[in-house]
Amino acid sequence: MLSRLTRLSRRPEFGALIGVITVYLFFAIATHGNGFVTVAGTAGWLNTASELGIVAIPVAMLMIAGEFDLSIGSVIGATSILLAIGHSTYHVPIEIMILAALLMGVGVGLFNGIVTTRTRLPSFIVTLVSLLSLSGAALGLSRMLAGTPNVSLRVDGYIKQVFASHLGNANISIAWWLAISAVAWWVLSRTRAGNWVLATGGEKNAAREAGVPTDRVKISLFVATALGAVLVGIIQTLEFNGGEATRGQVYVFNSIIASVIGGVFLQGGYGSAFGVTLGTMTYGIVSLGIYYTGWNADWAQLLLGILLLIAVLANNLFQKLALRG
């Protein structure tokens, strides 16, 4: 039993599991009788966790490979306003606008990946350029084409069902999140590509000498992060019946926070998809739990900051345990 617990403690998601259980119990006690543990309350924090998780999981995989992507916030906003202007202002079928948004995401991901791998500039700088450029373009074009950065959009039919339907209080984004989590878990733990991701972030030069296509791995992951952001942009635009050029900026650092809480190292080379899923759950619990307590919402940022510090310290400890094993 002790040896099994020791092996478990060396896994990347162990700290995230302890964290999500602790945070949930804390708010279950602190909000006793206020509805936090009801089906509606659970659906509320799962909805928050799911939309963050759709972005955070590919971001975490990119971080495991040793890179960052700050452009996701602008990709969400650009997707949102692109769909709204294209469909509402110019009456282009929503299916075509979704395809255009996906192509835009691929283009942004390829730009970030190719520039980063070819120039060897830090991905923090490259994606910051993309963040600022795409945000400015989305805001400027929305004002030029629609006269406003906020455009209403109304979509029904199967597109609404696929991206913005709900069962009770639970949004379909939860299903998207769980599916992406499962795929990411399978890739990281069951495929050669997953080994390549871990090797690229662990020791890039050694991985390249061993035949790992490190540049291709990074470019693919940059495309994945952009497509995750596009998906969140589609979901939110259809969910809120409108596009907003500035939507999505909060996801830039929240996705990194959820990844680190989920056991991903900022240095790369270590982490798991399951851990990041737990990290996004922790974020959702804290964000919604604060409202059920009746406390000022500003305290949520304090709690997340404390959790982030604890997660970094715990990750360092678990890394030392893993190296000993």
C-alpha positions as CSV (number, residue, x, y, z in Angstrom):
1,M,0.0,0.0,0.0
2,L,2.8,2.4,0.9
3,S,4.7,1.6,-2.3
4,R,1.6,2.2,-4.4
5,L,1.1,5.5,-2.7
6,T,4.7,6.4,-3.3
7,R,4.4,5.6,-7.0
8,L,1.2,7.6,-7.2
9,S,2.8,10.6,-5.6
10,R,5.4,10.6,-8.5
11,R,2.8,11.1,-11.1
12,P,2.3,14.7,-12.6
13,E,-1.4,14.7,-11.7
14,F,-1.0,13.7,-8.0
15,G,-0.7,17.3,-6.7
16,A,-3.6,18.4,-8.9
17,L,-5.8,15.6,-7.5
18,I,-5.1,16.6,-3.9
19,G,-5.7,20.2,-4.8
20,V,-9.1,19.7,-6.5
21,I,-10.3,17.5,-3.6
22,T,-9.2,20.1,-1.0
23,V,-10.7,23.1,-2.8
24,Y,-14.0,21.3,-3.4
25,L,-14.3,20.2,0.3
26,F,-13.4,23.8,1.4
27,F,-16.2,25.3,-0.7
28,A,-18.7,22.6,0.1
29,I,-18.2,23.4,3.8
30,A,-18.0,27.2,3.3
31,T,-21.1,27.3,1.2
32,H,-23.2,24.8,3.2
33,G,-26.8,25.2,2.3
34,N,-26.2,27.7,-0.5
35,G,-26.5,25.3,-3.4
36,F,-22.9,24.8,-4.4
37,V,-23.1,21.0,-4.1
38,T,-26.4,20.8,-6.0
39,V,-26.7,19.6,-9.6
40,A,-27.1,23.2,-10.7
41,G,-24.1,24.4,-8.7
42,T,-21.9,21.5,-10.0
43,A,-23.0,22.3,-13.6
44,G,-22.1,25.9,-13.1
45,W,-18.4,25.3,-12.2
46,L,-18.1,22.5,-14.8
47,N,-19.3,25.0,-17.5
48,T,-16.6,27.4,-16.4
49,A,-13.9,24.6,-16.2
50,S,-14.9,23.2,-19.6
51,E,-14.5,26.3,-21.7
52,L,-11.1,27.0,-20.0
53,G,-10.1,23.3,-20.4
54,I,-10.7,23.3,-24.1
55,V,-8.0,25.9,-24.4
56,A,-5.8,24.9,-21.5
57,I,-5.2,21.3,-22.6
58,P,-3.5,22.1,-25.9
59,V,-1.7,25.0,-24.2
60,A,-0.5,22.6,-21.5
61,M,0.8,20.2,-24.2
62,L,2.7,23.0,-25.8
63,M,4.1,24.0,-22.4
64,I,5.2,20.4,-21.9
65,A,7.0,20.7,-25.2
66,G,8.8,23.8,-23.8
67,E,6.9,26.7,-25.5
68,F,4.1,29.2,-24.6
69,D,1.2,30.6,-26.6
70,L,-0.1,34.0,-25.6
71,S,-2.1,34.5,-28.8
72,I,-5.1,32.4,-27.8
73,G,-7.0,35.3,-26.3
74,S,-6.9,37.2,-29.6
75,V,-7.8,34.1,-31.5
76,I,-11.0,33.7,-29.4
77,G,-11.9,37.4,-30.0
78,A,-11.1,37.3,-33.7
79,T,-13.2,34.1,-34.1
80,S,-16.1,35.7,-32.3
81,I,-16.2,38.8,-34.4
82,L,-15.5,37.0,-37.6
83,L,-18.5,34.7,-37.2
84,A,-20.8,37.6,-36.1
85,I,-19.8,40.0,-38.9
86,G,-19.8,37.3,-41.6
87,H,-23.1,35.8,-40.7
88,S,-25.1,38.8,-39.4
89,T,-23.7,41.7,-41.5
90,Y,-22.8,39.9,-44.7
91,H,-25.2,36.9,-44.5
92,V,-22.6,34.3,-45.2
93,P,-23.8,30.8,-44.1
94,I,-22.6,30.1,-40.6
95,E,-21.0,26.8,-41.7
96,I,-18.7,28.7,-44.1
97,M,-17.8,31.2,-41.4
98,I,-16.9,28.4,-39.0
99,L,-14.7,26.9,-41.7
100,A,-13.1,30.4,-42.2
101,A,-12.5,30.6,-38.5
102,L,-10.8,27.2,-38.4
103,L,-8.6,28.2,-41.3
104,M,-7.7,31.4,-39.5
105,G,-6.7,29.3,-36.5
106,V,-4.5,27.0,-38.6
107,G,-2.9,30.1,-40.1
108,V,-2.1,31.7,-36.7
109,G,-0.8,28.4,-35.4
110,L,1.5,27.9,-38.4
111,F,2.8,31.5,-38.1
112,N,3.6,31.1,-34.4
113,G,5.2,27.7,-34.9
114,I,7.2,28.4,-38.0
115,V,8.5,31.8,-36.8
116,T,9.4,30.3,-33.4
117,T,11.2,27.2,-34.8
118,R,12.9,29.0,-37.7
119,T,14.1,32.2,-35.9
120,R,14.7,30.6,-32.4
121,L,13.0,33.6,-30.9
122,P,11.3,32.9,-27.6
123,S,7.7,31.8,-28.2
124,F,6.6,34.3,-25.5
125,I,7.7,37.1,-27.8
126,V,6.4,35.6,-31.0
127,T,3.0,34.8,-29.6
128,L,2.8,38.2,-27.9
129,V,3.3,39.8,-31.3
130,S,0.4,37.6,-32.6
131,L,-1.7,38.5,-29.6
132,L,-1.3,42.3,-30.1
133,S,-1.5,42.1,-33.9
134,L,-4.6,39.9,-34.1
135,S,-6.3,41.9,-31.4
136,G,-5.7,45.2,-33.1
137,A,-6.8,43.7,-36.5
138,A,-10.0,42.3,-35.0
139,L,-10.9,45.5,-33.3
140,G,-10.0,47.7,-36.2
141,L,-11.8,45.6,-38.9
142,S,-14.9,45.2,-36.7
143,R,-15.2,49.0,-36.4
144,M,-14.6,49.4,-40.1
145,L,-17.0,46.7,-41.3
146,A,-19.7,46.8,-38.7
147,G,-19.1,50.1,-37.0
148,T,-18.8,48.4,-33.5
149,P,-16.7,45.8,-31.8
150,N,-19.9,44.1,-30.6
151,V,-22.1,42.4,-33.1
152,S,-25.3,40.4,-32.3
153,L,-25.7,36.9,-33.9
154,R,-28.6,34.5,-33.8
155,V,-28.0,30.9,-35.0
156,D,-30.4,28.0,-34.7
157,G,-30.5,24.4,-36.0
158,Y,-27.9,21.7,-35.8
159,I,-25.0,24.2,-35.5
160,K,-26.5,25.5,-32.3
161,Q,-27.0,22.0,-31.0
162,V,-23.4,21.0,-31.7
163,F,-21.7,24.0,-30.2
164,A,-24.1,25.8,-27.8
165,S,-26.8,23.4,-26.6
166,H,-27.3,22.4,-23.0
167,L,-28.9,19.7,-20.9
168,G,-30.5,21.4,-17.9
169,N,-27.8,23.7,-16.6
170,A,-24.9,21.8,-18.2
171,N,-23.5,23.2,-21.5
172,I,-22.4,20.9,-24.3
173,S,-18.9,22.5,-23.9
174,I,-18.5,19.9,-21.1
175,A,-18.7,17.1,-23.6
176,W,-16.2,18.9,-25.9
177,W,-13.8,19.3,-22.9
178,L,-14.0,15.7,-21.8
179,A,-13.5,14.5,-25.4
180,I,-10.4,16.7,-25.9
181,S,-9.1,15.6,-22.5
182,A,-9.5,12.0,-23.5
183,V,-7.7,12.5,-26.8
184,A,-4.9,14.4,-25.2
185,W,-4.5,11.7,-22.5
186,W,-4.3,9.0,-25.2
187,V,-1.8,11.0,-27.3
188,L,0.5,11.8,-24.3
189,S,0.4,8.4,-22.7
190,R,-0.2,5.9,-25.5
191,T,1.4,7.2,-28.6
192,R,4.9,7.9,-30.0
193,A,3.8,11.5,-30.6
194,G,3.2,11.8,-26.9
195,N,6.8,10.6,-26.2
196,W,8.0,13.1,-28.7
197,V,6.2,16.0,-26.9
198,L,7.7,15.0,-23.6
199,A,11.2,14.5,-25.1
200,T,11.0,17.9,-26.9
201,G,10.3,19.7,-23.7
202,G,12.7,17.6,-21.6
203,E,15.9,17.9,-23.6
204,K,15.4,19.3,-27.1
205,N,18.9,18.7,-28.4
206,A,19.1,15.1,-27.2
207,A,15.6,14.5,-28.6
208,R,16.6,15.9,-32.0
209,E,19.7,13.7,-32.0
210,A,17.6,10.7,-31.2
211,G,15.5,11.4,-34.3
212,V,12.6,13.3,-32.8
213,P,11.2,15.9,-35.2
214,T,11.1,18.6,-32.5
215,D,10.2,21.5,-34.9
216,R,7.3,19.6,-36.4
217,V,6.1,18.7,-32.9
218,K,6.1,22.3,-31.8
219,I,4.4,23.6,-35.0
220,S,1.7,21.0,-34.6
221,L,1.1,22.0,-31.0
222,F,0.9,25.7,-31.9
223,V,-1.8,24.8,-34.5
224,A,-3.6,22.8,-31.8
225,T,-3.6,25.7,-29.3
226,A,-5.0,28.0,-32.0
227,L,-7.7,25.5,-32.9
228,G,-8.7,25.1,-29.3
229,A,-9.1,28.9,-29.0
230,V,-11.2,28.9,-32.2
231,L,-13.5,26.3,-30.7
232,V,-14.0,28.3,-27.6
233,G,-14.6,31.4,-29.7
234,I,-17.3,29.5,-31.7
235,I,-18.9,28.1,-28.5
236,Q,-19.1,31.5,-26.7
237,T,-20.3,33.4,-29.8
238,L,-23.2,31.0,-30.3
239,E,-23.9,30.7,-26.6
240,F,-24.0,34.4,-26.0
241,N,-25.7,35.3,-29.3
242,G,-23.0,37.8,-30.3
243,G,-19.5,38.5,-31.3
244,E,-17.0,40.6,-29.4
245,A,-13.6,41.5,-30.7
246,T,-12.0,41.8,-27.3
247,R,-13.5,38.5,-26.0
248,G,-11.1,35.8,-24.6
249,Q,-8.2,37.8,-23.2
250,V,-8.7,36.3,-19.7
251,Y,-7.8,32.9,-21.1
252,V,-4.2,34.0,-21.9
253,F,-3.0,33.6,-18.3
254,N,-5.8,31.5,-16.9
255,S,-4.9,28.6,-19.2
256,I,-1.3,28.8,-17.9
257,I,-2.5,28.9,-14.3
258,A,-4.7,25.9,-14.9
259,S,-1.9,24.0,-16.5
260,V,0.6,24.7,-13.7
261,I,-2.0,23.8,-11.0
262,G,-2.5,20.7,-13.1
263,G,1.2,19.7,-12.7
264,V,2.8,21.0,-15.8
265,F,6.3,22.5,-15.4
266,L,7.0,25.9,-16.8
267,Q,10.3,24.6,-17.9
268,G,8.6,21.9,-20.0
269,G,9.1,18.1,-20.2
270,Y,6.7,17.1,-17.5
271,G,2.9,17.0,-17.1
272,S,-0.2,15.1,-18.0
273,A,-3.6,15.8,-19.7
274,F,-5.5,14.3,-16.7
275,G,-3.6,16.7,-14.4
276,V,-4.6,19.7,-16.5
277,T,-8.2,18.5,-16.5
278,L,-8.1,18.5,-12.7
279,G,-6.4,22.0,-12.8
280,T,-9.2,23.4,-14.8
281,M,-11.7,21.8,-12.4
282,T,-9.9,23.6,-9.6
283,Y,-10.2,26.9,-11.4
284,G,-13.9,26.4,-12.0
285,I,-14.6,25.5,-8.4
286,V,-12.7,28.5,-7.1
287,S,-14.3,30.9,-9.6
288,L,-17.9,29.8,-8.9
289,G,-17.4,28.8,-5.3
290,I,-16.6,32.4,-4.3
291,Y,-20.1,33.5,-5.5
292,Y,-21.8,30.9,-3.5
293,T,-20.0,32.0,-0.3
294,G,-21.3,35.6,-0.8
295,W,-17.7,36.9,-0.6
296,N,-16.3,39.6,-2.8
297,A,-15.3,38.0,-6.2
298,D,-11.9,39.7,-5.9
299,W,-10.9,37.0,-3.4
300,A,-11.0,34.4,-6.2
301,Q,-7.8,35.9,-7.6
302,L,-6.1,35.7,-4.2
303,L,-7.0,32.1,-3.8
304,L,-5.9,31.3,-7.4
305,G,-2.6,33.1,-6.7
306,I,-2.0,31.0,-3.5
307,L,-2.9,27.8,-5.4
308,L,-0.5,28.7,-8.1
309,L,2.3,29.1,-5.6
310,I,1.5,25.9,-3.9
311,A,1.3,24.1,-7.2
312,V,4.7,25.3,-8.3
313,L,6.3,24.2,-5.0
314,A,4.5,20.9,-5.1
315,N,5.5,20.3,-8.7
316,N,9.2,20.8,-7.7
317,L,8.8,18.3,-4.8
318,F,7.1,15.7,-7.0
319,Q,9.8,16.1,-9.7
320,K,12.5,15.3,-7.1
321,L,10.5,12.3,-6.0
322,A,10.1,11.1,-9.6
323,L,13.8,11.5,-10.2
324,R,14.6,9.4,-7.2
325,G,12.4,6.6,-8.5
